[in-house]
Amino acid sequence: MTVESALKPFRVLAYIVGTMLLVLCTCIVLRYGFGIDQPSKIVSPIHGFLYMLYLVATMNLGMKSRWSWQYIVGVMLAGTVPFLSFVFERKVTRRVETELAASPA
C-alpha cells in the first residue's frame, strides 16, 4: 500500500468524522438544551466508531508519509474540534501531494 492509496481513506474519513461531529454537537444541544435524549444515544456510538477508523487512517497515512509523531497526533486531534477536520484534511492533502510531486518516481 502506497501513500497515494492511504490518502483517499484519510480524506473520506476526515469528511465523515467532521460531519458526524457537527451532527453530534447538534444532538448534544438537543439533549441538554431541550431534554431530547434519543438522537445523541444513536449518534454518539456511531461517531465514536467512525472516529476510531479516522485514527487508524491517520496513523496509516502518517506512517507511510513518515510524519513526526507530533504531527500525527495533531492531525488525530483535529477530529475532536468541530470544523477543524475539514481544515486539516485540506492541509494534509496539500502536504502529501507536494511531497509526492517532489519525490523522484
C-alpha positions in Angstrom: 0.0 0.0 0.0 1.4 3.4 -1.0 1.0 6.9 0.2 -1.5 7.6 -2.6 -3.7 4.7 -1.5 -3.6 5.8 2.1 -4.6 9.3 1.3 -8.1 8.5 0.0 -9.4 6.7 3.1 -8.0 9.5 5.2 -9.8 12.2 3.2 -13.1 10.3 3.2 -13.0 9.6 6.9 -12.0 13.2 7.7 -15.1 14.5 6.0 -17.3 11.8 7.5 -16.0 12.4 11.0 -16.2 16.1 10.7 -19.8 15.9 9.6 -20.7 13.4 12.3 -19.1 15.6 14.9 -21.3 18.5 13.8 -24.4 16.2 14.0 -23.2 15.0 17.4 -22.9 18.7 18.6 -26.5 19.3 17.4 -27.6 16.2 19.3 -25.9 17.4 22.5 -27.7 20.7 22.2 -31.0 18.8 21.8 -30.1 16.6 24.8 -29.1 19.2 27.3 -30.9 22.2 26.0 -34.3 20.6 25.2 -34.3 17.3 27.0 -34.4 15.2 23.8 -32.1 12.2 24.6 -32.7 9.7 21.8 -30.7 11.3 18.9 -27.5 11.5 21.0 -27.9 7.9 22.1 -27.9 6.9 18.4 -25.3 9.3 17.0 -22.7 9.0 19.8 -21.6 5.4 19.3 -21.6 5.8 15.5 -19.4 8.9 15.8 -17.1 7.0 18.2 -16.7 4.1 15.8 -16.0 6.4 12.9 -13.5 8.4 14.9 -11.6 5.2 15.6 -11.5 4.5 11.9 -10.2 8.0 11.3 -7.4 7.4 13.9 -6.4 4.3 12.0 -6.5 6.0 8.6 -4.4 8.9 10.1 -1.9 6.6 11.6 -1.6 4.6 8.3 -1.1 7.8 6.2 1.3 9.3 8.8 3.5 6.2 8.9 3.6 5.9 5.1 4.4 9.6 4.7 7.0 9.4 7.5 5.5 12.3 9.5 6.7 13.1 13.0 4.7 11.8 15.9 3.7 15.3 16.9 2.2 15.9 13.5 0.3 12.6 13.5 -1.1 13.3 17.0 -2.1 16.9 15.9 -4.0 15.5 12.8 -5.7 12.9 15.1 -6.8 15.6 17.5 -8.2 17.7 14.6 -11.1 15.2 14.5 -12.2 16.3 18.0 -12.8 20.0 17.2 -15.8 20.9 15.0 -14.8 22.1 11.5 -11.1 21.5 12.2 -11.1 18.1 10.5 -12.1 19.9 7.3 -9.3 22.4 7.6 -6.7 19.7 8.3 -7.9 17.5 5.5 -7.0 20.2 3.0 -3.7 20.9 4.8 -2.7 17.2 4.8 -3.8 16.6 1.2 -1.7 19.6 0.0 1.3 18.4 2.1 1.1 14.8 0.8 0.6 15.9 -2.9 3.5 18.3 -2.6 5.7 15.6 -1.1 4.6 13.2 -3.9 5.4 15.7 -6.6 8.8 16.4 -5.1 9.9 12.8 -4.7 11.5 11.1 -7.6 9.3 8.5 -9.2 
